Structures are given as C-alpha cells and as structure tokens.
Amino acid sequence: MDVRPKTIFCDIDGTIVKAQPRHAYFEDPEPLTKNVQRIKEMIENGSVVIFTTARPKHIEERTRQMLTGLGFENFQLIINE
C-alpha cells in the first residue's frame, strides 16, 4: 500500500473560483465552494496541492491574497511568466 502524499496540480480560474476576465482579477472572485472544500479535504488528508494559473506575473501578490482569503495556507503557486 502506497502511503506517500499525493501531489495535485489545481488550476484556479474555473476550478476553485468562477472564471474571471483579465480586467476583473483585482475584484473578489466568486468561489466554487464545493471545489474549495474538496481541495481543503485533500490537503487535510495529506495531499500537496500546487495551484497553477495563466494569470500574469504582475498580479501574483493579489492571486496569493485571494487564495489565502479562500482559506488556503502554505500553498505553492505556479503563475504565468
């Protein structure tokens, strides 16, 4: 039986928040609550979640704030360069 933690790559827009057009990235997104809860459950069960996004690098801090606001802590983020 393999007990190593699973690594999950999770897109942001359309997966944990309702997709936003680029001009709305600084607005509060609408969370997709069931998906957010499921990802949190995976983390609680030992999975490592790496968020990925095609959002531009210049809004990385805002994206991190948004993820923190959704209740995610100590996460990794891969963002578009």
C-alpha positions as CSV (number, residue, x, y, z in Angstrom):
1,M,0.0,0.0,0.0
2,D,1.4,3.4,-1.1
3,V,1.1,5.9,1.7
4,R,3.1,8.7,0.1
5,P,1.2,12.0,-0.1
6,K,-0.3,12.7,-3.4
7,T,0.6,15.9,-5.3
8,I,-2.3,17.6,-7.0
9,F,-2.0,20.4,-9.6
10,C,-5.1,22.6,-9.4
11,D,-6.0,25.4,-11.8
12,I,-7.6,28.5,-10.2
13,D,-10.0,30.1,-12.7
14,G,-12.9,27.8,-13.4
15,T,-11.8,25.3,-10.8
16,I,-11.9,26.9,-7.4
17,V,-13.3,30.3,-8.4
18,K,-15.6,31.3,-11.2
19,A,-13.5,32.3,-14.2
20,Q,-12.8,36.0,-14.3
21,P,-11.9,38.1,-17.3
22,R,-8.4,39.7,-17.1
23,H,-9.8,43.1,-16.3
24,A,-11.5,41.7,-13.2
25,Y,-8.6,40.0,-11.5
26,F,-8.5,42.6,-8.7
27,E,-12.1,42.1,-7.9
28,D,-13.2,39.5,-5.3
29,P,-13.9,36.3,-7.2
30,E,-16.9,34.0,-6.7
31,P,-15.7,30.9,-5.0
32,L,-16.8,27.5,-6.3
33,T,-17.5,26.4,-2.7
34,K,-17.8,22.6,-3.3
35,N,-14.4,22.5,-5.1
36,V,-12.7,24.7,-2.5
37,Q,-14.0,22.3,0.2
38,R,-12.8,19.2,-1.7
39,I,-9.3,20.7,-2.2
40,K,-9.1,21.5,1.6
41,E,-10.2,17.9,2.4
42,M,-7.4,16.6,0.2
43,I,-4.9,18.8,2.0
44,E,-6.2,17.7,5.4
45,N,-5.7,14.1,4.2
46,G,-2.0,14.8,3.4
47,S,-2.1,15.7,-0.3
48,V,0.2,18.5,-1.5
49,V,-1.7,21.0,-3.7
50,I,0.1,23.2,-6.2
51,F,-2.1,25.9,-7.7
52,T,-1.4,26.8,-11.3
53,T,-2.7,29.7,-13.3
54,A,-2.2,31.6,-16.6
55,R,-2.7,34.8,-14.7
56,P,0.1,37.3,-15.4
57,K,3.0,37.6,-13.0
58,H,2.3,41.2,-12.1
59,I,-0.8,40.1,-10.2
60,E,0.9,37.3,-8.3
61,E,0.5,39.0,-4.9
62,R,-3.2,39.6,-5.5
63,T,-3.6,36.0,-6.5
64,R,-1.9,34.8,-3.3
65,Q,-4.1,37.1,-1.3
66,M,-7.2,35.6,-3.0
67,L,-6.0,32.0,-2.2
68,T,-5.3,33.0,1.4
69,G,-8.8,34.6,1.6
70,L,-10.3,31.3,0.5
71,G,-8.6,29.6,3.5
72,F,-5.6,28.1,1.8
73,E,-2.3,28.3,3.7
74,N,1.3,27.2,2.9
75,F,0.5,26.6,-0.7
76,Q,2.6,26.6,-3.8
77,L,1.7,28.7,-6.8
78,I,2.9,28.4,-10.4
79,I,2.0,31.5,-12.3
80,N,2.5,32.6,-15.9
81,E,5.7,34.4,-16.5
